[in-house]
Amino acid sequence: MTLEIQNLSFAYSKKQVLHDISVEGFKSGELTALIGPNATGKSTFFKCVSGVLKTKGAMIKVGGFDIRETGMQAWNRNVCYMPQSFTSNAALTVFDVVLLARKHMHGWRVGDDDLNVVAETLHMLKVDHLSETFVGDLSGGQQQMVSIAQAVVREPALFLLDEPTSALDLRHQLEIMKIIKDVTQSRKIVSIVALHDLNLAARFADHVVLMRKGKIISSGPPREVLASPELAETYGVTIDIHESKEGVLSVAASL
């Protein structure tokens, strides 16, 4: 299963945000880090690929299915978009909202399998102790964990996760990225994660895409993209790449 994108452009009114994006290298079982400065178009890119925003003339295919030819209900079963923020004042518990996310894509009759999958997912994310907590009472970090749980239980073919670690502390960032990586590999799906932390991209990504001003500037293995002159120029910093004895990459930036 692969994701293919050609000639993707998008404008809000007269403001052009995405400029004729064509990119490949999104493969099943691999995690792609989408990096770039603020306001460079990453969220808009996700919204276009997910179908939240309608595009004209773009070819977006997941596993051979073209968004222009596939009904949105079928597209949404295969493509899961998790936006940057998750807020809810609904009088629903954590277990309820995660179960609803699953049933929204799998039919509304609830079976034992559904209940078990939700329970296992909450346990895997170490938030099962929040199962009976109302979502409106959660902290920002807890809400983000619940949003990730909602994505995981849907079992899509493509994850689009927009800053899934932004509200989390360091330990939870590492745990969540490892879970996303493991789920990506075990289910053989395509995952694209927008990240500001280049060290998370270096540590977990199989593939890195660098975006600047609505254009794809570089795409390839982490070592190549993170050490490229294009990345240093995009962020306006000097970049040094280091590798531990275990082969883990890290990024040091300086002005």
N, C-alpha and C positions, 0 to 999 in steps of 0.2 A: 504494500500500500504506500502510495506517495502523494504528496501535495504538489501541484503544478500551478504556477501563476504567471500569466503573461498580460502585458499591456494594461496594468491596473493603475488607473488615475482616479482622483476624486477631488472635488472642490466643494467648500461650503459657500453657497452663493457665488461671489466673485473671487473668493480666496482659494487658490489652488493649494492643496495640502499634500497629495500624492502625485508623483510625476512619472507616469509610464513605467511602472515597476514590473520587471520580469525577473523571476528568481527561481532557482531549483536547488536541489540538494536536501530537500525535506524527505527523509526516508523513514520507513517503519522501524520502530525500535530505537530511534535516535531522538535525542533532546536537542533542540535548537535554541540558542539564546539570541534574542533580538535586542540589540543594544543601540544606544544613541542618546544624544542630549534631550532635555525636556523640550516639548513642543516641536518635535521633529517628525511626528506622524505615526508613531508606533500604535497608539490606541485606535486611531482612524484606520490603520492597516488591519488591525484585528477586527474592527467592526465591519469592514468591507468583506473580509474573508468569511466571517461568520454569517453575513447576510443581514446584519442589523442596518447597515447602510447599503443602499442600492447603487450599483455601478453600471456603467454603460460601456460595452465593448470589451470588457475584461474577460479573460478566460481563467477561471478558478476551478480546478478539478481536485477532488479527493477520491483516490482509488478508482479513477476513471470516470467518476460522476461529475458532471459539469453543473455549476450553480445556476447557469442560465436555462438548463433543461430539467433540473430536479426540483420538485415541489419543496417549499420551505419546511414542511413537516418532516419529510424524509431527510432533508439537508440538516435540520436541527438534531435528528437522531444520530447523525455521524459527526457533527461538529459541535464541540462544547466551548463556549466563550465565557471566561470568567473575567469580569471587569475589575478595575482597580479597587473599587469600594463595594462593600456589602453592608447594607443597613436595612433593618426591618423593625417595625413597631407592631407587627402582627402578634396576636396572642397565641403564638405557636411555640412549641418546644423545639429544641435543637433536633431531637429525633424526628419530629413531625416535618420540619422543613427539608431535612435530608431525604426522608422518605418521599416527600412530594416531588423533589427533584428527580428521583429515580422513576416514579410512576408517571411523571409527565412525558417520559420517553418510552415507557414500557407498558402502557395501558393502565387503567385505574384500579383494576382488581388487585388487591394486596394479598400476596401469598407468604408462606413461611420463608421461602427463598428471599423475598424482598426484605423481610424483617431481619433475616440473618445477615444479608449483605450490608444493610445499614449499620447493624450492630458491629460487624467486623470492621467496617470502614472507620467508624468512630473510635474503635479500639486501636486500630492501626495508627490513627492520627493522635492518639492519646488524649481524646476529648470525650471519651465515653462517660466520664464523671459529670459531664454537662448535659447528658441526654434529656433530662427532665427540666432543664433551665429554659426559661423563655428567652428567645433570641434578642428581644429588646433590652434584656438585662446584661448582655455580654459586653465585654471590653472590645476595643477595636481589634486587638490581636486575636481574641477568641472568635469574633465574627469572621475574621479572615480564615481561620482554621475551618469554620463551618462552611464557608464558601468553597474551600478546597474539597471538603467532604462531599458537597453537592456535585462538584465536577466529577470526582472519582466514581461515585455510585452510578453515574449515567452510562459509563462504559462506552464512550464514543470512539470513533476512529481517529479523531483529531482533537487535541487539546490546544486552546489558545488562552494562555494564562497571563494576564496583564499585572505585573508586579505582585506576584502571589506572596512575597515575603516582606513587603514594605512595612507592615505594622508589627513584625515579629522580632524578638530578641535573637541574638546570635545563635544560640543553641537550636532554637526552633527554626531558624532559617536553614541551618544545615540539615536538620531532620526532615523538613518539608521538601527541600530540594532532592534529598536522597529518596524519599518516597515517590516523588514525581518521576525521578529517573528509573526507579525500580518498576513502577507501574508501566512506564513507557516501554521498557524492555520486555517485561513479562507478557504484556498484552500485544506487543508488536504494533503499537500505534505511533502516530506522529505527534510530537509535542513541541510547541513553540512557546517560550517563556520570555516575556519582556523583563529585562533586568537593568537596574542602574549599577548594581554592585558587580564590577568586572571580575572580582575574585570568585564570586559564585559562578559566573559564566566560565571562567578558566577551570574551575574545579569540576563542574558537572556537565558542561555542554559537550556534545559530540560535534556540533556544527554551530558556527557563529555568523550572524548576519548583522552588519553595521549599517545603520540608517542615518542620513543627514539631510535635513531640509526636504523631507519627502521623497528622497531617492535612496536606492541601495548603492552604497559606496563600495562595500566589500562583502564577500561571502565565502566561507571555507572553514577549514579546521581551526580550532581555537588558537593554536600556536601561531598560525600564519596571520589571522585577522588581528589578534591582540598585539602582535609585534609589528604590525604594518604601519608605515608612515601615515596612511589615511586615518588610522585611529587616533594617533597623536595629534594630527591636524584637526580632526573633528572636535576633540575635547580641549584643544589648546594647551596640552600638557606634554611633558616628557614621560615616556613609558619604558619601564624595565620589566622584563619577564624573567622569573626565577622558577626553577624546578627542584622539588625536594627529592630526597633519595628514593621516596616511594613513587616518584613520577607525577606528583601533583603540581600543577602550574599555579603560580601566584603573580599578581600584577602590582607593581609599585609605581605610583605616579607622583610627579613633582612639577612645580611651575618653572 
